[in-house]
């Protein structure tokens, strides 16, 4: 238990510092948990949900393809028109993801 808390603390601190990509830190933390015997390989692999990983990969692929077609810009224009008929909270909920996808690199 103290080993797991120590690994978690180090990983949390490194992610908070922000100099190393968080995904790399998380993977190295998971490897440390297995290498130091906190988890067995089977236990560590049981926490990996391939359905979620495949879903995220498919969503990223679809967002990339949709971004190339200009659908996000089209949706932003349509949401601006919809704001005349919807309340402000609904428009914000609908436009924030579109806005983030347009401005994100």
Buried (B, 14 or more C-beta within 10 A) or exposed (E): EEEEEEBEEBBEEBBEEEEEEEEEBEEBBBEBBBEEEBBEEEEBEEEEEEEEEEEEEEEEEEBEEBBEEEBBEEBBEEBEEBBEEEEEEEBEEBBEEBBEBEEEE
